[in-house]
Amino acid sequence: MGIKTPPFKHYSIWTTSRFWSFVRSALRQAFTRWPPKYKVLENSKRIVKDKRHKYEYKCSKCKKYYKRTEIEVDHIEPAGSLKDYNDLPTFVERLFVGEEGLRLLCKPCHRKITNENKK
């Protein structure tokens, strides 16, 4: 069994780790509505004459086109960790970047890059 983090001082039912996981999740949820994310999608699409879907989106890595459900918006520079108050400013700054800090990747390319970043 791993080492348990101390309780969060303002809500002792949660551990400190659980609190920061909650905050990180809330910020990532807010990113789903971040306008530059939609600009990146808009700039990478092309019209398709297919009754199943209207657009295809180009993966920045493999340069192939995919339907919307097969691509993801990725941060070029990872947002990093959020484990305490000191991490908060840099995490937010890296999470909410402009269009130049984001790219579109197909799910296989995104998974590969994410796994490389974790090493």
N, C-alpha and C positions, 0 to 999 in steps of 0.2 A: 504494500500500500504506500502511496506517495506521501509527501509531506503536505499537510493541510495548511493553507494560508490562514493568517489570523482573520477574525471576523471584521467586517467593515464597520467602522466606529459609529456611523450614523444609522445603520440598519444591521444589527448584529446577527440576524438570521442568515444573512449572506456572508460568504467569505469575501475578502478583498478581490480575489481573482474573479469571483462571480459578478461582483459589482462592475469591474472593468470590462468584463465580457458583455454585460448588459449595455454599457455606454457605447462600446465599440459597435455592437449590433445596431443600436439606435442611429448612430452616425452613418453606418453603411446603408441603412434603410433610407435615410435622408438623401444619400448619394443617388438613389434610384430616380429621384426627381430633379437632379442637378442639370440645368439647361445645357452646359457644354457637352454632356453625354449625348444628348439628342442631336446636337450639331454634328458630332462625329458620325453618328448613324446616318444622318441626312447626307453628309458629304461622301459617304462610301456606298451609296445605293445606286442601283440601275433598275430601270423598268423592265419587267419580264412579261411577255405575252403568254401567260399561263393562267388558267382559271383558278388554280389552287392558291397561288400567291401572286401579289402584284410586283414585289421588289426582290432583288437579291443584293447581298452585301458582300463586299470584298474583304477577305482576310488580309491583314497587313503582312503576315509572315509567309504564308504559302501562295498568296495572290489568287486563290480560287474564290469563286462566288458561292454563297450559301443563302438559304432562306433565313428569315429573322430568328427563328427558334434555334438555329444552329450556330449563332455567333454571340459573342459577349464583348462588352466594352472593358478594356484592360487598362490599368495604370502602367505607363512606361516605367516609372519609378515606383516601386511598391510603397504603399502607405505606411508600412512598418508596424511596430507593435504599440499597444496601448495598455500599459501595466500600472501606471500611476499618474498623478497630476502633472509631473514633469514631462511626460510623453504627449500630453494632450495638444499643445500648440503645433508641434511638428506633425503629428498624426493628422490633424484637421487640415493643415496647410498642404500636405501631400495627398489627402483624400479629395479635397475640393480644388482640383487643378483646372486650368483652361483646356481648350481643345488640343493644344500642343503637347499636353502631358498625357493624352489618352490615345488609344488605338483600338481598332476592331480586330478580334481574333476569332477564328473558328474554335469550337470547343476542344478538339484534339490539340491544336497549337497552344491554346490557353492553358490546358492541363499540363502540357510539356514544360512550358515556360514557368508556370507556378511551381512545379516540382523541382526545377533547376534552381529557382530562387530560394526554396526551403533548405537546400543543401548547404 
